[in-house]
Structures are given as C-alpha cells and as structure tokens.
C-alpha cells in the first residue's frame, strides 16, 4: 500500500501519492491502478519499475566507483 511504502520511506502518505502522480504525469503513463482495495502495477508500471531499478543500480555503481573510493576516504 502507499501508506506502508510511505512509512518505510519516512515520508507522509500524501507526499508519496503526489510524487507518484507527478511521475505518472511527467512520464505520460499510469504506473498504478488504484481502487478501494489498494493499488496494483500496470504493465507500463512494471516496465517503468524495471528501468528505475536499473537507474538506481547504475547510480550505486557510480557512487561506489567515484565517491567511496576517493583518495583519503
């Protein structure tokens, strides 16, 4: 649920919901289907999540390579 995700991220539920809606608007896709019982990823949302995970993984590699391995660290 969005509420549980917000708790894990230490942000408010409305803030997370707004961020998701803004991301959907910017990407021009619907990431989640929302209904009374909760949310589910759409096909586009699943694809988007895969790309987002790749971006995060690449960023972690950059940080590991260029930030944590700086001389004097």
Secondary structure, DSSP 8 states (H G I E B T S, - for coil): -HHHHHHHHTS-HHHHHHHHHHHHHHHTS--EEEETTEEEE-HHHHHHHHHHHHHHHHHHHHIIIIITTSTT-
